[in-house]
Amino acid sequence: MDTGVTTRDLDEDFFLMANVHPKRTGLPFAVYISEKQGRHDVRVKVAAGPKATQFVASVALRPKIEIVEGDLSTQDFELVRRWIELNRDVIIGYWNRDIEDTVDAISALKPLPKS
């Protein structure tokens, strides 16, 4: 029986992820930050839209910001890259559990400046 669960899903606990809405990021889609999990280093998951729970891309922060799974347009990747650079310390702090509370992490995130 096909449960729809992939190997990737087994490495990720969705209860350890925080959904960050566009009004907090300035991005046109939701992103997810998480506590350390899986066998990979810190990543930001990018959703398909502002209320979507399906991921279209996974973006690594280290050693450089790059798409490691999925796909984003050049424009969307540039937005995500800029947002990550603005919030790198918070995202990594939450991943490492230096910022233990999800509310504290989300409150510390800065939105992209409006252009």
N, CA, C and O atoms as a GROMACS GRO file, in nm:
protein
  460
    1MET      N    1   0.084  -0.119   0.000
    1MET     CA    2   0.000   0.000   0.000
    1MET      C    3   0.088   0.125   0.000
    1MET      O    4   0.182   0.135   0.079
    2ASP      N    5   0.058   0.218  -0.087
    2ASP     CA    6   0.136   0.342  -0.098
    2ASP      C    7   0.083   0.443   0.003
    2ASP      O    8  -0.032   0.485  -0.007
    3THR      N    9   0.166   0.481   0.100
    3THR     CA   10   0.125   0.577   0.202
    3THR      C   11   0.156   0.720   0.162
    3THR      O   12   0.111   0.814   0.228
    4GLY      N   13   0.232   0.737   0.055
    4GLY     CA   14   0.270   0.871   0.012
    4GLY      C   15   0.389   0.926   0.087
    4GLY      O   16   0.432   1.038   0.060
    5VAL      N   17   0.444   0.850   0.183
    5VAL     CA   18   0.559   0.894   0.261
    5VAL      C   19   0.686   0.862   0.184
    5VAL      O   20   0.705   0.750   0.137
    6THR      N   21   0.771   0.961   0.171
    6THR     CA   22   0.898   0.942   0.101
    6THR      C   23   1.011   0.926   0.201
    6THR      O   24   0.993   0.952   0.320
    7THR      N   25   1.127   0.884   0.154
    7THR     CA   26   1.245   0.874   0.239
    7THR      C   27   1.275   1.009   0.301
    7THR      O   28   1.314   1.016   0.418
    8ARG      N   29   1.258   1.115   0.225
    8ARG     CA   30   1.283   1.249   0.276
    8ARG      C   31   1.193   1.279   0.395
    8ARG      O   32   1.237   1.338   0.494
    9ASP      N   33   1.064   1.238   0.387
    9ASP     CA   34   0.971   1.263   0.496
    9ASP      C   35   1.016   1.195   0.625
    9ASP      O   36   0.991   1.247   0.734
   10LEU      N   37   1.081   1.080   0.614
   10LEU     CA   38   1.125   1.008   0.732
   10LEU      C   39   1.237   1.081   0.804
   10LEU      O   40   1.257   1.059   0.923
   11ASP      N   41   1.309   1.167   0.734
   11ASP     CA   42   1.418   1.244   0.794
   11ASP      C   43   1.370   1.377   0.851
   11ASP      O   44   1.449   1.448   0.914
   12GLU      N   45   1.244   1.412   0.830
   12GLU     CA   46   1.196   1.542   0.873
   12GLU      C   47   1.075   1.528   0.963
   12GLU      O   48   0.981   1.456   0.930
   13ASP      N   49   1.077   1.597   1.074
   13ASP     CA   50   0.964   1.598   1.165
   13ASP      C   51   0.894   1.732   1.148
   13ASP      O   52   0.948   1.836   1.186
   14PHE      N   53   0.775   1.729   1.091
   14PHE     CA   54   0.704   1.852   1.060
   14PHE      C   55   0.663   1.927   1.186
   14PHE      O   56   0.629   2.046   1.180
   15PHE      N   57   0.664   1.860   1.302
   15PHE     CA   58   0.633   1.928   1.427
   15PHE      C   59   0.749   2.014   1.475
   15PHE      O   60   0.732   2.097   1.564
   16LEU      N   61   0.867   1.995   1.418
   16LEU     CA   62   0.983   2.076   1.454
   16LEU      C   63   1.000   2.195   1.360
   16LEU      O   64   1.097   2.270   1.372
   17MET      N   65   0.907   2.212   1.266
   17MET     CA   66   0.915   2.320   1.169
   17MET      C   67   0.821   2.434   1.206
   17MET      O   68   0.710   2.412   1.256
   18ALA      N   69   0.866   2.554   1.181
   18ALA     CA   70   0.784   2.673   1.204
   18ALA      C   71   0.748   2.734   1.070
   18ALA      O   72   0.835   2.768   0.990
   19ASN      N   73   0.619   2.748   1.046
   19ASN     CA   74   0.566   2.810   0.925
   19ASN      C   75   0.578   2.961   0.941
   19ASN      O   76   0.523   3.018   1.036
   20VAL      N   77   0.648   3.025   0.850
   20VAL     CA   78   0.666   3.170   0.858
   20VAL      C   79   0.590   3.233   0.741
   20VAL      O   80   0.627   3.215   0.625
   21HIS      N   81   0.485   3.305   0.774
   21HIS     CA   82   0.393   3.362   0.676
   21HIS      C   83   0.455   3.481   0.603
   21HIS      O   84   0.541   3.550   0.657
   22PRO      N   85   0.410   3.505   0.480
   22PRO     CA   86   0.462   3.618   0.402
   22PRO      C   87   0.456   3.754   0.472
   22PRO      O   88   0.542   3.839   0.448
   23LYS      N   89   0.356   3.776   0.558
   23LYS     CA   90   0.350   3.906   0.626
   23LYS      C   91   0.468   3.926   0.721
   23LYS      O   92   0.500   4.039   0.756
   24ARG      N   93   0.534   3.818   0.763
   24ARG     CA   94   0.651   3.827   0.850
   24ARG      C   95   0.782   3.827   0.772
   24ARG      O   96   0.886   3.868   0.824
   25THR      N   97   0.777   3.780   0.646
   25THR     CA   98   0.902   3.769   0.569
   25THR      C   99   0.914   3.871   0.457
   25THR      O  100   1.025   3.907   0.418
   26GLY      N  101   0.801   3.919   0.406
   26GLY     CA  102   0.804   4.004   0.288
   26GLY      C  103   0.817   3.923   0.160
   26GLY      O  104   0.826   3.980   0.051
   27LEU      N  105   0.817   3.789   0.173
   27LEU     CA  106   0.823   3.701   0.056
   27LEU      C  107   0.682   3.674   0.005
   27LEU      O  108   0.587   3.687   0.082
   28PRO      N  109   0.665   3.637  -0.121
   28PRO     CA  110   0.531   3.609  -0.174
   28PRO      C  111   0.482   3.467  -0.144
   28PRO      O  112   0.380   3.424  -0.197
   29PHE      N  113   0.554   3.394  -0.060
   29PHE     CA  114   0.520   3.256  -0.027
   29PHE      C  115   0.566   3.228   0.116
   29PHE      O  116   0.649   3.300   0.171
   30ALA      N  117   0.510   3.123   0.174
   30ALA     CA  118   0.551   3.084   0.308
   30ALA      C  119   0.685   3.012   0.303
   30ALA      O  120   0.719   2.949   0.203
   31VAL      N  121   0.760   3.024   0.410
   31VAL     CA  122   0.882   2.946   0.427
   31VAL      C  123   0.874   2.877   0.563
   31VAL      O  124   0.798   2.917   0.651
   32TYR      N  125   0.953   2.774   0.576
   32TYR     CA  126   0.957   2.698   0.701
   32TYR      C  127   1.100   2.693   0.751
   32TYR      O  128   1.193   2.662   0.676
   33ILE      N  129   1.116   2.723   0.879
   33ILE     CA  130   1.246   2.707   0.944
   33ILE      C  131   1.228   2.595   1.045
   33ILE      O  132   1.116   2.566   1.087
   34SER      N  133   1.337   2.531   1.085
   34SER     CA  134   1.321   2.419   1.177
   34SER      C  135   1.438   2.406   1.272
   34SER      O  136   1.545   2.462   1.254
   35GLU      N  137   1.411   2.327   1.376
   35GLU     CA  138   1.516   2.283   1.465
   35GLU      C  139   1.597   2.177   1.392
   35GLU      O  140   1.551   2.123   1.291
   36LYS      N  141   1.716   2.148   1.441
   36LYS     CA  142   1.803   2.050   1.378
   36LYS      C  143   1.731   1.916   1.367
   36LYS      O  144   1.673   1.866   1.464
   37GLN      N  145   1.736   1.859   1.248
   37GLN     CA  146   1.675   1.730   1.222
   37GLN      C  147   1.733   1.672   1.094
   37GLN      O  148   1.796   1.742   1.014
   38GLY      N  149   1.711   1.544   1.077
   38GLY     CA  150   1.760   1.480   0.956
   38GLY      C  151   1.911   1.466   0.957
   38GLY      O  152   1.978   1.487   1.058
   39ARG      N  153   1.962   1.429   0.842
   39ARG     CA  154   2.106   1.407   0.827
   39ARG      C  155   2.174   1.523   0.755
   39ARG      O  156   2.291   1.512   0.718
   40HIS      N  157   2.104   1.630   0.736
   40HIS     CA  158   2.159   1.744   0.662
   40HIS      C  159   2.180   1.862   0.755
   40HIS      O  160   2.136   1.862   0.870
   41ASP      N  161   2.247   1.964   0.703
   41ASP     CA  162   2.270   2.087   0.778
   41ASP      C  163   2.147   2.177   0.764
   41ASP      O  164   2.047   2.138   0.703
   42VAL      N  165   2.155   2.294   0.820
   42VAL     CA  166   2.043   2.387   0.826
   42VAL      C  167   1.988   2.420   0.687
   42VAL      O  168   2.062   2.444   0.592
   43ARG      N  169   1.854   2.419   0.680
   43ARG     CA  170   1.784   2.448   0.555
   43ARG      C  171   1.658   2.529   0.582
   43ARG      O  172   1.604   2.528   0.692
   44VAL      N  173   1.614   2.598   0.479
   44VAL     CA  174   1.485   2.665   0.478
   44VAL      C  175   1.402   2.597   0.370
   44VAL      O  176   1.448   2.579   0.257
   45LYS      N  177   1.280   2.560   0.405
   45LYS     CA  178   1.189   2.499   0.308
   45LYS      C  179   1.102   2.610   0.250
   45LYS      O  180   1.055   2.698   0.324
   46VAL      N  181   1.080   2.606   0.121
   46VAL     CA  182   0.999   2.707   0.052
   46VAL      C  183   0.869   2.642   0.007
   46VAL      O  184   0.871   2.538  -0.059
   47ALA      N  185   0.758   2.702   0.043
   47ALA     CA  186   0.626   2.650   0.008
   47ALA      C  187   0.582   2.699  -0.129
   47ALA      O  188   0.639   2.793  -0.185
   48ALA      N  189   0.480   2.635  -0.181
   48ALA     CA  190   0.430   2.667  -0.315
   48ALA      C  191   0.356   2.801  -0.319
   48ALA      O  192   0.340   2.858  -0.427
   49GLY      N  193   0.312   2.851  -0.207
   49GLY     CA  194   0.238   2.978  -0.205
   49GLY      C  195   0.228   3.032  -0.063
   49GLY      O  196   0.293   2.979   0.027
   50PRO      N  197   0.148   3.135  -0.042
   50PRO     CA  198   0.140   3.199   0.089
   50PRO      C  199   0.077   3.112   0.197
   50PRO      O  200   0.108   3.130   0.315
   51LYS      N  201  -0.010   3.018   0.160
   51LYS     CA  202  -0.075   2.932   0.259
   51LYS      C  203  -0.046   2.785   0.232
   51LYS      O  204  -0.108   2.698   0.294
   52ALA      N  205   0.045   2.758   0.144
   52ALA     CA  206   0.073   2.620   0.104
   52ALA      C  207   0.156   2.545   0.207
   52ALA      O  208   0.238   2.604   0.278
   53THR      N  209   0.132   2.416   0.215
   53THR     CA  210   0.213   2.331   0.301
   53THR      C  211   0.302   2.239   0.218
   53THR      O  212   0.387   2.169   0.273
   54GLN      N  213   0.282   2.239   0.088
   54GLN     CA  214   0.366   2.158   0.000
   54GLN      C  215   0.492   2.238  -0.033
   54GLN      O  216   0.484   2.354  -0.072
   55PHE      N  217   0.608   2.174  -0.017
   55PHE     CA  218   0.735   2.240  -0.045
   55PHE      C  219   0.770   2.229  -0.192
   55PHE      O  220   0.750   2.125  -0.255
   56VAL      N  221   0.823   2.339  -0.247
   56VAL     CA  222   0.873   2.337  -0.384
   56VAL      C  223   1.025   2.336  -0.388
   56VAL      O  224   1.084   2.302  -0.490
   57ALA      N  225   1.087   2.375  -0.276
   57ALA     CA  226   1.234   2.377  -0.273
   57ALA      C  227   1.284   2.372  -0.130
   57ALA      O  228   1.216   2.411  -0.035
   58SER      N  229   1.405   2.322  -0.119
   58SER     CA  230   1.478   2.322   0.007
   58SER      C  231   1.608   2.396  -0.020
   58SER      O  232   1.683   2.363  -0.112
   59VAL      N  233   1.635   2.498   0.062
   59VAL     CA  234   1.750   2.584   0.040
   59VAL      C  235   1.847   2.570   0.157
   59VAL      O  236   1.812   2.597   0.272
   60ALA      N  237   1.969   2.528   0.127
   60ALA     CA  238   2.074   2.514   0.228
   60ALA      C  239   2.135   2.651   0.258
   60ALA      O  240   2.141   2.738   0.170
   61LEU      N  241   2.180   2.670   0.381
   61LEU     CA  242   2.246   2.794   0.420
   61LEU      C  243   2.397   2.783   0.418
   61LEU      O  244   2.467   2.882   0.398
   62ARG      N  245   2.447   2.660   0.440
   62ARG     CA  246   2.591   2.642   0.451
   62ARG      C  247   2.637   2.530   0.359
   62ARG      O  248   2.564   2.432   0.344
   63PRO      N  249   2.750   2.539   0.300
   63PRO     CA  250   2.848   2.647   0.312
   63PRO      C  251   2.807   2.772   0.236
   63PRO      O  252   2.856   2.882   0.266
   64LYS      N  253   2.717   2.758   0.138
   64LYS     CA  254   2.664   2.877   0.070
   64LYS      C  255   2.515   2.857   0.052
   64LYS      O  256   2.466   2.744   0.059
   65ILE      N  257   2.444   2.965   0.029
   65ILE     CA  258   2.300   2.956   0.007
   65ILE      C  259   2.276   2.900  -0.132
   65ILE      O  260   2.315   2.960  -0.233
   66GLU      N  261   2.211   2.783  -0.135
   66GLU     CA  262   2.185   2.719  -0.263
   66GLU      C  263   2.065   2.625  -0.253
   66GLU      O  264   2.035   2.573  -0.146
   67ILE      N  265   1.998   2.606  -0.365
   67ILE     CA  266   1.887   2.512  -0.372
   67ILE      C  267   1.947   2.371  -0.373
   67ILE      O  268   2.030   2.339  -0.458
   68VAL      N  269   1.904   2.288  -0.279
   68VAL     CA  270   1.955   2.151  -0.272
   68VAL      C  271   1.849   2.048  -0.310
   68VAL      O  272   1.878   1.931  -0.331
   69GLU      N  273   1.725   2.094  -0.318
   69GLU     CA  274   1.617   2.006  -0.359
   69GLU      C  275   1.504   2.092  -0.414
   69GLU      O  276   1.474   2.198  -0.358
   70GLY      N  277   1.443   2.048  -0.522
   70GLY     CA  278   1.332   2.122  -0.581
   70GLY      C  279   1.381   2.228  -0.677
   70GLY      O  280   1.491   2.220  -0.730
   71ASP      N  281   1.295   2.327  -0.699
   71ASP     CA  282   1.325   2.429  -0.798
   71ASP      C  283   1.255   2.559  -0.763
   71ASP      O  284   1.143   2.559  -0.713
   72LEU      N  285   1.323   2.669  -0.790
   72LEU     CA  286   1.268   2.804  -0.775
   72LEU      C  287   1.307   2.885  -0.898
   72LEU      O  288   1.411   2.861  -0.959
   73SER      N  289   1.223   2.980  -0.933
   73SER     CA  290   1.261   3.071  -1.040
   73SER      C  291   1.380   3.153  -0.990
   73SER      O  292   1.405   3.162  -0.870
   74THR      N  293   1.452   3.212  -1.082
   74THR     CA  294   1.567   3.296  -1.046
   74THR      C  295   1.522   3.409  -0.955
   74THR      O  296   1.590   3.440  -0.857
   75GLN      N  297   1.409   3.469  -0.985
   75GLN     CA  298   1.356   3.579  -0.904
   75GLN      C  299   1.320   3.533  -0.763
   75GLN      O  300   1.356   3.599  -0.665
   76ASP      N  301   1.250   3.419  -0.751
   76ASP     CA  302   1.214   3.369  -0.618
   76ASP      C  303   1.336   3.328  -0.538
   76ASP      O  304   1.343   3.353  -0.417
   77PHE      N  305   1.433   3.266  -0.604
   77PHE     CA  306   1.556   3.229  -0.532
   77PHE      C  307   1.628   3.353  -0.481
   77PHE      O  308   1.679   3.352  -0.369
   78GLU      N  309   1.632   3.457  -0.560
   78GLU     CA  310   1.699   3.580  -0.517
   78GLU      C  311   1.628   3.639  -0.395
   78GLU      O  312   1.695   3.688  -0.303
   79LEU      N  313   1.496   3.635  -0.392
   79LEU     CA  314   1.422   3.684  -0.276
   79LEU      C  315   1.453   3.601  -0.152
   79LEU      O  316   1.480   3.655  -0.044
   80VAL      N  317   1.450   3.469  -0.167
   80VAL     CA  318   1.480   3.380  -0.055
   80VAL      C  319   1.624   3.402  -0.008
   80VAL      O  320   1.650   3.408   0.112
   81ARG      N  321   1.716   3.415  -0.100
   81ARG     CA  322   1.857   3.436  -0.065
   81ARG      C  323   1.873   3.563   0.017
   81ARG      O  324   1.942   3.564   0.119
   82ARG      N  325   1.810   3.671  -0.028
   82ARG     CA  326   1.819   3.798   0.045
   82ARG      C  327   1.758   3.786   0.184
   82ARG      O  328   1.813   3.838   0.282
   83TRP      N  329   1.642   3.717   0.194
   83TRP     CA  330   1.576   3.700   0.324
   83TRP      C  331   1.663   3.616   0.418
   83TRP      O  332   1.674   3.647   0.536
   84ILE      N  333   1.723   3.511   0.366
   84ILE     CA  334   1.811   3.427   0.447
   84ILE      C  335   1.930   3.509   0.496
   84ILE      O  336   1.966   3.500   0.613
   85GLU      N  337   1.992   3.586   0.408
   85GLU     CA  338   2.106   3.668   0.450
   85GLU      C  339   2.067   3.765   0.562
   85GLU      O  340   2.145   3.787   0.655
   86LEU      N  341   1.948   3.820   0.553
   86LEU     CA  342   1.899   3.914   0.654
   86LEU      C  343   1.874   3.844   0.788
   86LEU      O  344   1.884   3.907   0.894
   87ASN      N  345   1.841   3.714   0.783
   87ASN     CA  346   1.799   3.641   0.902
   87ASN      C  347   1.886   3.520   0.935
   87ASN      O  348   1.847   3.435   1.015
   88ARG      N  349   2.002   3.512   0.874
   88ARG     CA  350   2.089   3.394   0.890
   88ARG      C  351   2.111   3.357   1.037
   88ARG      O  352   2.097   3.240   1.073
   89ASP      N  353   2.146   3.453   1.122
   89ASP     CA  354   2.175   3.424   1.262
   89ASP      C  355   2.055   3.365   1.335
   89ASP      O  356   2.070   3.273   1.415
   90VAL      N  357   1.937   3.416   1.308
   90VAL     CA  358   1.815   3.366   1.372
   90VAL      C  359   1.784   3.224   1.324
   90VAL      O  360   1.754   3.136   1.404
   91ILE      N  361   1.791   3.202   1.193
   91ILE     CA  362   1.761   3.071   1.136
   91ILE      C  363   1.857   2.966   1.191
   91ILE      O  364   1.814   2.857   1.230
   92ILE      N  365   1.986   2.998   1.195
   92ILE     CA  366   2.085   2.904   1.248
   92ILE      C  367   2.069   2.888   1.399
   92ILE      O  368   2.085   2.777   1.451
   93GLY      N  369   2.037   2.995   1.469
   93GLY     CA  370   2.014   2.987   1.614
   93GLY      C  371   1.897   2.896   1.648
   93GLY      O  372   1.903   2.821   1.745
   94TYR      N  373   1.791   2.903   1.568
   94TYR     CA  374   1.676   2.815   1.590
   94TYR      C  375   1.714   2.671   1.556
   94TYR      O  376   1.676   2.579   1.630
   95TRP      N  377   1.786   2.650   1.448
   95TRP     CA  378   1.832   2.517   1.408
   95TRP      C  379   1.916   2.452   1.519
   95TRP      O  380   1.898   2.335   1.552
   96ASN      N  381   2.007   2.531   1.575
   96ASN     CA  382   2.096   2.480   1.680
   96ASN      C  383   2.031   2.476   1.818
   96ASN      O  384   2.092   2.429   1.914
   97ARG      N  385   1.910   2.524   1.828
   97ARG     CA  386   1.834   2.533   1.953
   97ARG      C  387   1.895   2.633   2.052
   97ARG      O  388   1.871   2.626   2.172
   98ASP      N  389   1.974   2.727   1.999
   98ASP     CA  390   2.020   2.838   2.081
   98ASP      C  391   1.901   2.930   2.108
   98ASP      O  392   1.894   2.994   2.214
   99ILE      N  393   1.810   2.937   2.013
   99ILE     CA  394   1.680   3.003   2.032
   99ILE      C  395   1.581   2.889   2.049
   99ILE      O  396   1.543   2.824   1.952
  100GLU      N  397   1.540   2.865   2.172
  100GLU     CA  398   1.461   2.745   2.202
  100GLU      C  399   1.313   2.760   2.174
  100GLU      O  400   1.244   2.661   2.147
  101ASP      N  401   1.263   2.880   2.180
  101ASP     CA  402   1.120   2.901   2.166
  101ASP      C  403   1.086   2.947   2.025
  101ASP      O  404   1.147   3.040   1.973
  102THR      N  405   0.990   2.882   1.963
  102THR     CA  406   0.949   2.916   1.827
  102THR      C  407   0.900   3.060   1.818
  102THR      O  408   0.930   3.129   1.721
  103VAL      N  409   0.826   3.104   1.917
  103VAL     CA  410   0.775   3.242   1.917
  103VAL      C  411   0.891   3.340   1.917
  103VAL      O  412   0.887   3.442   1.848
  104ASP      N  413   0.994   3.311   1.996
  104ASP     CA  414   1.111   3.399   1.999
  104ASP      C  415   1.181   3.404   1.864
  104ASP      O  416   1.224   3.510   1.818
  105ALA      N  417   1.193   3.288   1.799
  105ALA     CA  418   1.258   3.283   1.668
  105ALA      C  419   1.179   3.363   1.565
  105ALA      O  420   1.235   3.445   1.493
  106ILE      N  421   1.050   3.338   1.558
  106ILE     CA  422   0.968   3.407   1.459
  106ILE      C  423   0.966   3.557   1.487
  106ILE      O  424   0.969   3.638   1.393
  107SER      N  425   0.960   3.595   1.613
  107SER     CA  426   0.961   3.738   1.649
  107SER      C  427   1.091   3.807   1.610
  107SER      O  428   1.091   3.927   1.580
  108ALA      N  429   1.201   3.733   1.609
  108ALA     CA  430   1.332   3.790   1.578
  108ALA      C  431   1.356   3.803   1.426
  108ALA      O  432   1.446   3.875   1.384
  109LEU      N  433   1.276   3.735   1.346
  109LEU     CA  434   1.295   3.741   1.201
  109LEU      C  435   1.257   3.878   1.147
  109LEU      O  436   1.162   3.941   1.194
  110LYS      N  437   1.333   3.924   1.048
  110LYS     CA  438   1.308   4.053   0.985
  110LYS      C  439   1.252   4.031   0.846
  110LYS      O  440   1.298   3.943   0.774
  111PRO      N  441   1.153   4.111   0.807
  111PRO     CA  442   1.103   4.101   0.670
  111PRO      C  443   1.196   4.171   0.572
  111PRO      O  444   1.273   4.260   0.608
  112LEU      N  445   1.188   4.128   0.448
  112LEU     CA  446   1.261   4.201   0.343
  112LEU      C  447   1.208   4.342   0.335
  112LEU      O  448   1.088   4.363   0.347
  113PRO      N  449   1.294   4.439   0.314
  113PRO     CA  450   1.245   4.577   0.296
  113PRO      C  451   1.159   4.584   0.171
  113PRO      O  452   1.187   4.520   0.070
  114LYS      N  453   1.054   4.663   0.179
  114LYS     CA  454   0.968   4.681   0.060
  114LYS      C  455   1.042   4.764  -0.043
  114LYS      O  456   1.106   4.865  -0.011
  115SER      N  457   1.032   4.719  -0.167
  115SER     CA  458   1.104   4.794  -0.272
  115SER      C  459   1.012   4.883  -0.350
  115SER      O  460   1.057   4.952  -0.441
   0.00000   0.00000   0.00000
